[in-house]
């Protein structure tokens, strides 16, 4: 079944217009009026309906609406390194159920010529939305703007806070409903000063693997580890 993301607020019986990108994709897939389709608002609502002709293009008519409960928060604070690797990370983060991705401007990420910048935000969002359509979820990844460390720390929800560190201990058990935040450094890691800020904010160092991981690998390892530790306590 085709899946598309539309504006919130759709209702049963409503004719829902589709974004140009989705209309183009449907044309490429040779979709036709009458085929089944799912429409998502990225906020948990899932509408099921059919494609209908909209002039020379296609729209969707919603026949039923369901909802998926909001998942527990899984925040990744990641040094804003190479933009292409960050794009890949955003896509995989959606597949693994990450709720919030916060690119952090750190001392060492500023030295990366190809680093993620504010102007890349919309591109990362689009990549994440495409991943959501394929992954079968109903909640969009919340991509935060590139931000300095201090305001990033001030924006965090309550709950366990973990700092990826090759000298850290094992990941502790996490409650199935509580928000968990994991901080991942850029290439070269966080500076001592930044690590002190994390410590003051309640972050506990944890070891994710036996080797040094690149930032995108470490972020995904963190997402998987938290999911497994949650499963153990559910």
PyMOL commands that set and color helices and strands:
alter all, ss='L'
color gray80, all
select helices_A, chain A and resi 20-28+83-95+109-111+118-135+149-154+192-200+215-233
alter helices_A, ss='H'
color red, helices_A
select strands_A, chain A and resi 2-5+15-16+36-40+45-54+57-67+74-79+100-105+142-148+161-169+180-184+204-206
alter strands_A, ss='S'
color yellow, strands_A
deselect
rebuild
show_as cartoon
